[in-house]
Amino acid sequence: MQWRCSKNAALVVVVVVMMMAMVAAIPPLCMAQADDIEGVVVLEDDGSLHINSSSVGKVYIDGEDVVAELQATRKFIAALTSTPAQHIQLANPEVTVLFDGSGLVMSDKKLASFSFGFVPFFNNSINLANNQLTSIDFNQITHVGGGIDLSHNHLTVIDFGNITSVSSIYLNYNDLTSVNFGQIAGDAGDINLSHNDLTTIDFGHITSVRSISFDSNKFTSIGFGQIISVGGDIDLHYDYNNVHLTSVDFGNITRVGGDILLFTNDLTSVDFGKIASVGGDIDFRNNYHLTSVDFGQITNVGGKIRLTSTDLTSVDFGQILSVGGDIEVYHTYTSNNLISIDFGNITRVDGSIKLYDNDLTSVDFGQITHVISIDLHNNPLTSVDCANVGFSGCLCVDAGVTLTNCRRLCTSSNCAH
């Protein structure tokens, strides 16, 4: 048998007493019209008191919406006892969150926002590329075991929150004007920030990366913070409608495993600072106002050195011992102003040396003992001495130049142009 709240005053008194035993009084509820509260408060035969909130919408005790508090508590408890996948689904009830063996796979879903709820860590990759994201909430995540791919979205700001570790970050093709990597530390893997509107970047506590790509942004200057090692490329070349870079500070970087690509910018000088080795190319071509290059502590370059179409009048290769590709110092469209070149400690060039279309009056090959070919045509040279230089290819010079110890001459068809 059920006992229901009605107009009977004695019954109201009983209900009030029962509610006070729980924590708070309920006179306001029973002061309403009897027809409104019939079925709202029910005392069961076992002595339990039931409030049907669906009839009144909200239930307040001491001014607190106890129904809303209960719902929030249920969500919190559910989150505490859920798997990361369930956590994330609870935080995004309007969509079906998908996972596969690699992690979260939610690309191409037209999402405008996404939240990771109460997830403290995520051991796989996060793929939210090709959406319409304007906001992303990492909430409590401190660790991401794979990469974070947020490329091809509409993000104007990014907050990595409490994340301290991640294996790669892709933010290319967004609308970002600045990026701060916050608490992310150590190795951040591949970082791609190309095709944004970036003017500033703070690498925070990151000390190493596999590669960094920044092309097509609005940087005029850039530094690399605490980064010591780059396993792959540093790509800062000019592309499309971005602003030309006028200065770069390599800071604490000691090693670059791939290419350094800074071609087609407005650099006037470059200092490689603490960098000791470059595994790929050094490419500064088409920096038309470049007048100074300091190779600093670099001893080995695994690929080419391209200094074509600049305003350099002299080049000193400093401490470099070997170059894995060509050395190119010429102008693509007009003559360079190069009048002197010092090969320093270089002993081996596993490509060709291309110095044509300059103003060189003399060339000293220094300690070079191995090179494929050397092209010196269209310079005001009167003599060339090839002592100790071992060619696997040939030497190209203009007619009338006096040659000493130069055993292999190129035919005109082997020379540039």
Backbone hydrogen bonds, N-H to C=O, Kabsch-Sander energy under -0.5 kcal/mol:
donor,donor_aa,acceptor,acceptor_aa,energy
3,W,43,L,-1.6
4,R,2,Q,-0.5
5,C,41,V,-1.0
12,V,8,N,-1.6
13,V,9,A,-2.1
14,V,10,A,-1.9
15,V,11,L,-2.2
16,V,12,V,-2.5
17,V,13,V,-2.3
18,M,14,V,-2.2
19,M,15,V,-2.3
20,M,16,V,-2.3
21,A,17,V,-1.4
22,M,18,M,-0.7
22,M,19,M,-1.1
23,V,19,M,-1.6
24,A,19,M,-1.1
29,L,26,I,-0.7
30,C,26,I,-1.5
31,M,27,P,-1.4
32,A,29,L,-1.0
36,D,33,Q,-0.8
37,I,33,Q,-1.5
38,E,34,A,-1.3
40,V,37,I,-2.5
41,V,37,I,-0.9
42,V,50,H,-3.2
43,L,3,W,-1.7
44,E,42,V,-0.7
44,E,48,S,-2.8
47,G,44,E,-2.0
50,H,42,V,-3.4
52,N,40,V,-3.2
53,S,51,I,-1.1
55,S,52,N,-1.2
56,V,52,N,-0.6
57,G,53,S,-2.5
58,K,56,V,-1.6
61,I,64,E,-2.1
64,E,61,I,-1.8
66,V,59,V,-1.8
66,V,64,E,-1.4
67,V,59,V,-0.7
69,E,65,D,-2.2
70,L,66,V,-2.0
71,Q,67,V,-2.4
72,A,68,A,-2.3
73,T,69,E,-2.4
74,R,70,L,-2.4
75,K,71,Q,-2.1
76,F,72,A,-2.3
77,I,73,T,-2.7
78,A,74,R,-2.6
79,A,75,K,-2.5
80,L,76,F,-2.3
81,T,77,I,-1.4
82,S,79,A,-1.1
87,H,83,T,-2.7
88,I,84,P,-2.4
89,Q,85,A,-2.1
90,L,86,Q,-2.5
91,A,87,H,-1.6
92,N,88,I,-0.9
92,N,89,Q,-0.8
95,V,92,N,-1.6
97,V,95,V,-0.7
100,D,103,G,-2.3
103,G,100,D,-1.1
104,L,125,S,-2.3
105,V,98,L,-2.2
106,M,104,L,-0.6
106,M,127,N,-2.9
108,D,129,A,-1.6
109,K,106,M,-0.5
114,F,135,S,-0.7
116,F,137,D,-2.0
119,V,116,F,-2.1
122,F,143,H,-3.0
125,S,102,S,-2.8
126,I,147,G,-3.2
127,N,104,L,-2.0
127,N,125,S,-0.5
128,L,126,I,-0.6
128,L,149,D,-2.7
130,N,151,S,-2.1
131,N,152,H,-0.7
132,Q,111,L,-2.0
134,T,112,A,-2.8
135,S,112,A,-1.1
137,D,114,F,-2.6
138,F,136,I,-0.6
140,Q,117,G,-0.8
141,I,138,F,-2.4
142,T,120,P,-2.6
143,H,120,P,-0.6
144,V,165,S,-2.2
145,G,122,F,-3.0
146,G,124,N,-1.8
148,I,168,S,-2.5
149,D,126,I,-3.1
149,D,147,G,-0.5
150,L,148,I,-0.7
150,L,170,Y,-2.9
152,H,172,N,-2.3
153,N,173,Y,-1.3
154,H,133,L,-1.9
160,F,180,N,-0.5
162,N,139,N,-0.6
163,I,160,F,-2.3
164,T,142,T,-3.2
165,S,142,T,-1.0
166,V,187,D,-0.5
167,S,146,G,-2.5
168,S,146,G,-0.6
169,I,190,D,-3.4
170,Y,148,I,-2.9
171,L,169,I,-0.6
171,L,192,N,-3.0
173,Y,194,S,-2.0
174,N,195,H,-0.9
175,D,155,L,-2.2
177,T,156,T,-0.9
179,V,200,T,-1.1
181,F,202,D,-2.5
184,I,181,F,-2.2
185,A,164,T,-2.8
186,G,205,H,-1.4
188,A,186,G,-0.5
188,A,208,S,-2.4
190,D,167,S,-0.7
191,I,211,S,-2.6
192,N,169,I,-2.4
192,N,190,D,-0.5
193,L,191,I,-0.5
193,L,213,S,-3.2
195,H,215,D,-2.2
196,N,216,S,-1.2
197,D,176,L,-2.3
199,T,177,T,-2.7
200,T,177,T,-1.2
202,D,179,V,-2.7
205,H,182,G,-0.6
205,H,184,I,-0.9
206,I,203,F,-2.2
207,T,186,G,-2.1
208,S,186,G,-1.7
209,V,229,S,-2.0
210,R,189,G,-2.0
211,S,189,G,-0.9
212,I,233,D,-3.1
213,S,191,I,-2.3
214,F,235,D,-3.3
215,D,235,D,-0.5
216,S,237,H,-0.7
218,K,198,L,-1.8
222,I,247,S,-0.9
224,F,249,D,-0.8
227,I,224,F,-2.1
228,I,207,T,-3.8
229,S,207,T,-1.6
230,V,255,R,-2.5
231,G,209,V,-3.4
232,G,210,R,-3.4
234,I,259,D,-2.8
235,D,212,I,-2.9
235,D,233,D,-0.5
236,L,234,I,-0.7
236,L,261,L,-3.2
238,Y,263,F,-2.1
242,N,239,D,-1.4
243,V,217,N,-1.3
246,T,220,T,-3.0
247,S,220,T,-1.5
249,D,222,I,-2.7
250,F,248,V,-0.5
250,F,271,D,-0.6
252,N,225,G,-0.7
253,I,250,F,-2.2
254,T,228,I,-3.3
255,R,228,I,-1.2
256,V,277,S,-2.2
257,G,230,V,-3.4
258,G,232,G,-2.5
260,I,281,D,-2.9
261,L,234,I,-3.1
261,L,259,D,-0.6
262,L,260,I,-0.7
262,L,283,D,-2.6
264,T,285,R,-2.6
266,D,245,L,-2.1
268,T,246,T,-0.8
270,V,292,S,-1.8
272,F,294,D,-2.6
274,K,251,G,-0.6
275,I,272,F,-2.1
276,A,254,T,-3.3
277,S,254,T,-1.0
278,V,300,N,-2.4
279,G,256,V,-3.0
280,G,258,G,-2.5
282,I,304,K,-2.8
283,D,260,I,-2.8
283,D,281,D,-0.5
284,F,282,I,-0.6
284,F,306,R,-2.9
286,N,308,T,-2.0
287,N,284,F,-0.8
288,Y,286,N,-0.9
290,L,287,N,-2.1
291,T,268,T,-2.8
292,S,268,T,-1.2
294,D,270,V,-2.9
295,F,293,V,-0.6
295,F,316,D,-0.5
297,Q,273,G,-1.0
298,I,295,F,-2.2
299,T,276,A,-3.1
300,N,276,A,-1.0
301,V,322,S,-2.1
302,G,278,V,-3.1
303,G,280,G,-2.3
305,I,326,D,-2.5
306,R,282,I,-3.2
307,L,305,I,-0.6
307,L,328,E,-3.2
309,S,330,Y,-2.7
311,D,287,N,-0.5
311,D,290,L,-1.6
315,V,340,S,-1.3
317,F,342,D,-2.6
319,Q,296,G,-0.6
320,I,317,F,-2.1
321,L,299,T,-3.6
322,S,299,T,-1.2
323,V,348,R,-2.1
324,G,301,V,-2.6
325,G,303,G,-1.8
327,I,352,S,-2.5
328,E,305,I,-3.0
328,E,326,D,-0.5
329,V,327,I,-0.5
329,V,354,K,-2.6
336,N,357,D,-2.6
337,N,312,L,-0.5
339,I,313,T,-3.3
340,S,313,T,-1.5
342,D,315,V,-2.9
343,F,341,I,-0.5
343,F,364,D,-0.6
345,N,318,G,-1.1
346,I,343,F,-2.2
347,T,321,L,-3.0
348,R,321,L,-1.3
349,V,370,H,-2.5
350,D,323,V,-2.9
351,G,325,G,-0.6
353,I,373,S,-2.6
354,K,327,I,-3.2
354,K,352,S,-0.6
355,L,353,I,-0.7
355,L,375,D,-2.6
357,D,377,H,-1.6
358,N,378,N,-0.7
359,D,338,L,-2.1
361,T,339,I,-0.6
365,F,363,V,-0.5
367,Q,344,G,-0.6
368,I,365,F,-2.1
369,T,347,T,-3.0
370,H,347,T,-1.3
371,V,390,G,-2.0
372,I,351,G,-2.6
374,I,394,C,-2.2
375,D,353,I,-3.0
376,L,374,I,-0.6
376,L,396,C,-3.3
381,L,379,N,-1.7
382,T,361,T,-0.7
384,V,402,T,-2.5
385,D,363,V,-0.5
386,C,384,V,-0.5
386,C,404,T,-3.2
389,V,386,C,-2.1
390,G,369,T,-0.6
390,G,388,N,-0.5
391,F,389,V,-0.7
392,S,371,V,-1.5
393,G,371,V,-0.5
393,G,372,I,-2.6
395,L,408,R,-2.2
396,C,374,I,-3.0
397,V,395,L,-0.5
401,V,398,D,-1.3
402,T,382,T,-2.9
404,T,384,V,-2.4
407,R,405,N,-0.8
409,L,407,R,-0.5
410,C,395,L,-3.3
414,N,411,T,-1.8
415,C,412,S,-1.1
